[in-house]
């Protein structure tokens, strides 16, 4: 049903997004695809589009599930009371038959009238005795479980086993006593038919069959109740979520899905329209540029191809994404973990202040919620784990009998109350590792094709101080060896420098913990064009090249520069390339003045070079020539110089001289 709702939402969103002014204007361009072709392309990529909004979908479905728990609780209570009443009636009927048969035999022997009062009294006495006996056996089982070390440690699985076997003991004991009572049914019928007491040792035909039927009828409601509640019984439920909150979360999911859809459709149109080499910039609608980030704007890169190839060759372990800040490691990590492909995954941001216990509990809780939302077979285990993760529970030592949750009310209680002791850190890690193995094993074997599980930990280098980041890696190494579970971490160049340069014979923390390192490189011009195409359709290539050079190929800076250029535009008034260049370079020069940068520095020389290139009359041939990476003064070369500024100024100065010669600029 959820799948149908998602498909309907996506189909409706495609039509609404295609009707928006931005895309309507884009489809009017030369060689742009028709609306029906774009709709078909979007629906063909529905799995990818839906996966990019999966985080918001999980929040919405989680809140909706909480709403349904209210109905589920009422439904379970109905099963509880109806089934309980039925089983009580069966038990009472079995004991009534036994009492009736006994009273009839006495009446026939003594040649007197059967006493209904005696039958009723004996029936309820036998029923009460059965309850007491079943409760006694259940109490014994309950107390025996207290000897279990795992129960004393507060493990939810041990508590669930104790509740289950205590209930089973009570139910089976009652069923045996019901069987014993119902056997008398054959005797009762025989005595009525023959109008004389039955002889000693004489067993009428049909009595055993009736007894088996009565015992089965007594047990069936308990079995149904167990299936309906998933073995949880009538436990406390989460409060009913507010309808408005559910709708709000659904709206967030819908907006995220629409954002990804817009990015996909812009890129699809941009791939078909005639590439523009205009020297004026006019962007009538640019909502994509206003959005800071989102999976809907993700474009494939060389680093992503290598990551997929490396990950497909690993059954588990760890991979680190390295690269300078702003190069797109977070975007790649989210795309790989949440794209809905061959792996199911989650992403967790590394905390600024690292506390190992809280981090592991947070990771464990997020894993449990994902398993529950995905509807895996391990969801019942996830629910049990989540309860002891999220709530500090207080319990009282008590012994009591119950069947199917809380059928019988007899209990023995001691007035010794204490707060549940929290699990030790080692127990938490052991439980997390075990549940990761269960989840990965189910994903590997379930369905038509094997799937794995991936855990993404973003911005590991943000942990302060740096020594704590090394502590986190040391702790995570324990769970890196779970088969079918891959850990993907994003770390800056500074944090990985020791691993990259570790000398022979010495292994540091990063080198020993991380199996593979994938370097995320800055964008080239072609990829920068594709990225901006997801934000605004068909930006002229000269402007994209300018943004690329100023950003150094860093995606974050590329988008910042494009937004700054769009902010310069007045409605209905296109801006020439020279004016946009002058405004952007003036902003950059002001920053250098604030930093007290000398006028003869390589940074000022770089800005002068861009001013001379992009304010001079550029032809389409000039742009095409500079778009080739082999050209000494190419746009990619200029972007590389921008990255070297402040890091390798001498190398940047040499490359800048070659670029100026290639553009025949004065020395």
N, C-alpha and C positions, 0 to 999 in steps of 0.2 A: 504494500500500500504506500509506503514511504517513497519507493521508486517511482510509482505512478504520479505522486504529488510533485516530485522533483522534475519529472519529464514534462508535466503540464506547465509548471512554473517556467521552465526554460523555454518551452515553445511560445508561451505568451510573451516572455521577455524579449525574445528574438524579434517578434513583430513590433513591439513597442520601441525597442532601441533603433531598429531600422527606420522608424518613422520620426526619429529625432532630427532636428534641423541640421546638426553637424554632419550626420551620416547621409542625410538626404542630399545635402550640397556636395558631399564627396562622391556620391554615386552619379552625380551629373557630369563628372569629369570624363575626359576622353579615355576610353578603354576600361572604364570602371565596370566591375561585374554588376549584373542586375540583382534586384532585391531577392528574387527567388533563388538565384545561385548562392548568394550570401547566406540565405536561410538554410539551404541544404548543407553548405559547408559547416555552419555553426552546429547544426544538429548532428552532423557526422563526428564532430569533436565534443559531443556532450559529456563523455566521461572525463575528459581533461578539464573542461570548463567547470563541471560540478566539483571535481577534486580540488580545484583551486579555491573553492569557497567552503571546503570541508570543515575548517575550524569553526566558522560561524554556524554551519549546519549542525555540528555536534552540540553547540550550546542551545540551539533552538530545539533539537530533538530531545536533549536532556531535560529541558524545562517542560516540554510536552509530555515526556514520560512521567515526570513528577505529577502532572495533572492527572494522568491516567492511573496513578497509584491510588488515588481516592476511589475511583471506580473499582479498581482491582481489589482494594481492601473490602469494599461493600460486597463485591462478588464472592470473595473468599469467606466472608462472614456468613453469607447466605448458604454456601456449601457447608460450612462448619455446622450451623444450626440445623439445617435440613438433614444433613448426613448424620449428625449426632443424634437427632431425634429418631431417625430411622433405626440406627444401631441400638439405641436405648429400647425402642419398641421390640426389636428382634430379641434382645437379651431378656427383656421382661416376659415376652411371649414364651421363650424357651424355658425359663424358670417357672412360669405359670403352668405350662404343660407338665413339667416334672411334678409340681405340687398337686395338680389336678389328678394325675395318674396315681400318685401316692394316696390322696384322699379317697379316690374312687375305689381303690383296692381295699382300703380300710372299711369303707361303707358297705361294699359287697360282702366282705368277710363278716362284719358285725350286723349285716342286714338292717342298715339305717340309711337315712337320707344324707346325700353329700352336703357338706357345710361350705358355702361360698366364703364365709369369713375366714375359715381355716385355710382355704386355698389362697386367698389374697394375702393373709399374714405370712404364710410359708413362702409365697412368691417373692415378696419384698424382702423377707429375711434372707432368702437365698441370693437375691440380687445384691443386697448390701454386703453379704459375705464374699461374693465374687469380687466386688469392687475393692474390699479390704485386702483380699488375697492378692489381686493384681497390683494394688498399690504397694503392698509389702515387697513383692518381687521387683517392682520398678525402683523402689527405694534402695534395695540392695544393689541393683545395677548402677544407679546414680552414684552411690557412695563408692563403689569399686572404681568408677572412672576418676574419682578424686586422687587415686594413686598415680595417675598418668602425669609424668613430668611436663608434657606439652600443655596439659590442661592447667597445671599450676602456673605455667608461664603465661597463661592468658591467650593461647592460640585460638583463633576463631574456628578453625577446622576441628580441633579437639572438642570444643564446646558444641559444635554442630553434631559430631558423632555421639556425644553423650546424650543430647536431646533425642537424637534419632533412636538409639538403642534403648533408651528408657521408655520411649513411646512404644516401640515394637514389643518390648517385654510386657507392658501392660495390655496391649491389644491382643497379643497371642495368648496370654493367660486368660483373659476374658473370653476369647474365642474357644479355648479348650473347655471352659466351664459352660459356655453356651452349647457346645457340642454335647457335653454330658447331660445337660438338661433336655435338649431336643431329642435325644435318643428315646426318652420316655414317651414320645409321641406315638410310636408304634404300639407300645403297651397300652396307652390310653384308648386307641382305636380298637385294639383287640378286646379289651375288657368291655367296652360299650357294645361291641358286636356280639360277643358271646355271653354277656350279662353274668359273668362270674370272674372272680379274681384270677390273675395269671399265676401260673405255677413258678416255683423257684427255678432259676436257671433257664427259663423259657424266654427266647428272644423272638419277637414277631418280625416278620418280613417287612421291610420298609422303614424301620426305625432308624437304621444307620444312614440310609439315604437322606432322610429328613434332617438328621443331625448334621451331615456334611453340608447340606443346603443352607441350614440356619447359620452355621459357622462362616460360610462363604458370604452370606448376606450381611453378617455382622462386620466382616473385614472390608468389604468393598467400599463403603463410604470413607474409611480411613485411607485407602489407597487413592481414591479420587481426590481427597483433600490434599494428600501429599503431592500429587501431580500438579494440582491447581496452584499451590503455593510454592512449588519448586523446592519442597522440603524445608521451607523456612518457618512454617506455622504462622500463627497470628502475631507477628512481631510489630513493633512500632514502625509506622510508615512516615515517609517524608511529608511535610505539609503540602497541601494542594497549592500549586503555583497560581499566581494571579493570571487571569486570562490575558489582561493587557500586557503583562510581561512576556508571555509566550509570543504574542503577536509582535511585540517590539523586537524580540530576538529573531523572529521570522523575517521581519522587515530588514534587519541588518544583514541577514543571510541573502535576502533578495537583492539588496543594494550591492553586496560584494559580488554576487553572481552577475549582476548587470554590468559592474565595472570590468570584470574579466571579459565579458561578452563584447563590450565596446572596444577594449584593447585588441581582441581577436579580429573583430570586423574592420577596425582601422588598418591593422597590418595586412589583412586580406585585400582590402581595397588598394593600399599602398603598393602591394606587390604587382598589381595589374595596371594601375594608371601610368600614363606616360610620365617619366621622371622629369621634374621641372628644374630648369637651370636659370630661373628668373633672378634678377638682381634687386627685386623688391620683395618685402615680406608682408604678407597679409594673412592674418589668422582670425577669421570671423568668430569661430567657436573653438575653445581649447580647454574643455573640462579635463581632458587627460593630463595636461600639463599641470593642472592645479593639484592633482592627487600626488601625494609624496611617494607612496609605494603600494605594491599589490602584486599578487601572482598573475593577475590578468595582463600585466605588462612584461612578463618574462619572455626573453628571446634566447634560443639555444646558442651556446658558445663552444669553443674548442675544449675548454675545461670541463664542460658538462659531458661532452662525448667521451672524454677520457675517464671521467668519474663513472659513467655507466659501464664502460668496458672493464674497469678495474673491479667495480662492485659485483658485476656478473661473474667474475672469476673468483669470488670469495664467498665462503659459506658463513662467515661471521667476521669478527675482528673489528678493527677501527681504521678509519680514514680521516685525515686532517685536510681541510681546505686552507691553504696559506695564500697570503697576498696582502698588499697594502690596504689600509682602511679606505672604504668607499669603492672598492673594486668590484663588488657584487657577490661577496661570499655568502652573505645572508640570503640574498635572493636565490642563489643556486642551492643552498642548503634547504630552504623551504620548498623550492620546486622539486627537488629530488625526493624529499621525505613525504610531501603531501600531494604528489601528482596523480595518485590513484592508480599507478601502474602495477608492476609486478610485486611491489612491496607495500605493506601497510606501515605507516609510520607516525611519529609524533615529533614535535619540536619543542625544546625547552630552552629558555634563555638562561645563560649562566648568571648567577647572582653577583652583585657587586661585593657583598659581604658573604663569604662562603662559610656555611656551617654544615659539616658533612651529614649529620643526622637529618636536618631539615631538608637538605638537598635531596637525599635519597628518598625520604618520605614524599617529597613533592613529585619526584620522578615516578615513584610507585603509584601515587594517587592518579597522576595523569595517565599512566598506562592502564590502570583499572577502568577509568572513565571511558577511555577509547575502546577497550574490549567490550564493555557494556553497550556502548552506543553502536558498535559494529555488529552486535548480536552473535558473537562467537560462542561456542560451546563452553568456553571458560568463563562466561559472564557470571555464573553463580559464584565461582571462586573469587572473581573480581569484586563482586558485591560484598562478600565476607571480608576480603582484605580491606576494602574501602571503609568499612565500618570502624575497624580498629585504627585505621590511619586518621580518620577525620574527627573522631569523637573520643573524648576522655570519658570512659565509662566507670560507673560505680556499681559494685555488685555486692550482694549479701550471700554468705554461705547458707545454702538451704538444701533440703532433700525433699523431693516430692515426686509424685507419680503423675504422669501426663501421657496422653495418647493423641497423636496427630496434632500436637501443639499444646493444648490445655483442656483435655476432655474431662479429667477427673480432678476434683478439688482437694483431695487429701494431700497434705504436705507437712513436713516437719522442719521447723526453722530454728536456727540458733541466733542469738542476738550478737553476732560477731560480724561487724561490717567494716570493710576496708576498701581503699581505692585500688583499682587495678594497677598493677605494676607495669610500667611501659616496657616494651621490648628493648633489649640491648641493641646496640648498633650492629653487631655481628649477626644477630637474629634478623634484623631488618634487611641487611644485605643478602643473607641467605634466602629469605622469603622472596625478595625481589628477583634474585637470580633464578630461583625455581619457577616463579611465575613467568618470567621472560622466556624460559625454556618451554613451558607449557604453551604459551601463546605462539611462539615461533614454530613449535612442532605442529600445532593445529593448522597454522597458515601454510606450512610446508606440505601437509598431507590432505588438506580439505579442498574440495572443488576440483574443477577440471584441470587446473594447472597449478604447479607449486608456487607459493608466494613466500616471501620472507618478511622480516620485520626490521625496521630501521628506526633508530633513535637519534635525533639530531640535537646537538647541544651547541647553541649559537653564542658567539662572542666570548669565547673562553678567556681571552686576554683582558676582559674588563674587570676580572676579579682583582681586587687589591687587598694586600700587596701581592706582587707576582709570585711570591713563595706559596701563597694559598692556591694559586692556579696549579702549581706543581703537585700540591697536596691532593687536589681534586683528581688529577690524572692518576696519581698513585691509587686512590680509592676506586676509581672507575676501572682500573685494570682487572679487578676481581671479576667484573661481569662482562668483560670484553670477549671471553671465550665461549659464550653461549652459542651453540650451533643454530644457524638460521637467523641470528640477530646481529645486525650491523650497526655500529656506532659511527656517526658522522659528526665531526667537530669542526668549527671554524675558528681559526686563530690568526692573528696578525703576524706579519713577517718578524716583528721584534720578538714575539713570544716563541717563534719556532727557529730562531737563528741558531740556538745551541744544537737543536736536532739536525739542522741542515749541515752544520759545520763540525759535528762531533768528530774528533780525531780517531784514528784507528786504535783499537784497544780500550776505548772508553765509551761507555754507554750511559747517557744521561736519562732523565725521566722521560722526556718526549720521545727520544729515540727508542727506548725500551717499551713504551706504552703504545705507540702509534705504528700500525703496520704499513700504511701507505700514506704518502703526502701528494696531494694534487695542488699544483700551483694555479691560481686564478689570475690570469693576465688581464691588463687593461684592454679596452675595446679597440678594435681597428675601425676604420671609417665605415666599412660595409656594415658591421654589426651596430655601430652607432646609428646609422640610418635606419636599420630595422627597429632598433629600440625606440627612436623618436617617432617612427611610423605607428607604433602602438599608442602614442600619446596625441599626435596630431597628424592628419592624413596629408601626405605629399608635401612636407616642408621642402622648399627649394634647396638643392644640394649645396650651393655656395654658403648658405646660412648654417646648414648642418655641419659643413666643414669648419666654419668659424667656431661653432660651439665645441666641436671635437678638439680643435687645437687649444682652445682656452681651458678645456677641462682635463687635458692630458689623457683622454681616453678613459677617465674614471666615470662610471655610470652616474654616481650621485652628483658629481660636479657638472656633468653633461646636462642633467635635468635642471639643475639650479641655473645654469647659464641660459638654457632655453626658456625657462620661466621669466628670467630677468629680461630677455629680449621681447617676449610677448607682452610684458608689462609696459614696454616703451610704446606700444602701438596704440594709436587713437582709433576709435571705431570708424570704419570706412575710409581710413587714410593709410595706404600702404607706406612702409618705411624703406628707403633705399639701403642697400648693403653698407654703403659708406657711413651713413648716419648710425646704423645699429652698431657697426664696428667701433666707431668713435665713442659712442656712449658706453659700451661694454669695456673698452680699453681705458676710458677715463676712470671708470669705477675701479679697475685693477690698479691703475697708477696711483689712485688715492690711497689704496692700501699700502703700496710701497712707500709712499711718503710718510704714512703713519708709522711704518716700521723703520724709518730713517735710512732707507736704502739709497746708496750713492747713485747719482745719475748715470755714472759710467759702468754700472753693474750689468751682469749678463741678463738679469731680470728685465731691466729697462730696455736693453737691446732686443730682447725677445718681443716685448710689447711693440717696440718701434717696427720690428720686422712684420708683425701681423698687421699693423696699421698700413704699412706700405703695400702689402700684398692685397689686403681686402678693401682698401679704399681706392686703389687704382682700378681702372676699367678691366674687369675680368671677362673673358670670353668663355664659351662653353668648352672650347678646346683646352684652354688653360686649366679649367676645373678637372676635365677628364685626365689630363696629363698629371696633375698633382694628386689625383685619386689613386694613381698606380704606386704601390709600395716601393717599386724599384727606382722611382724618380728621387734623386738626392734631396730635393726640397719638398717631398710629398707631405700631405696633410698628416699622415701617420708619423713621419719623421718630426714634424713640428710638435705633434702631441707628445712624442717621446722626449723632446727637449723640455717641454713644459714639466714633465714628471721629474727630470733630472735637476731642475732648478732648486737650489738649496740643499741638494743631496750630493750631486756630482757636478759642480759648476764648471770645472775645467772641461769635462766631456761635453757638457751642454754648450759651452762656448765654441768648441771645435765643430760640433755638429751644426751650430747656428751659422758659422762662417760658410760652411759648405752649402747650406740651404740658401743663404743670400746669394752666393755665386750661381746656384741653379736657377734662381729667379732673376738673375742679372740685376740685383740691387746694388747700389753703391756701397763700397766698403766703409 
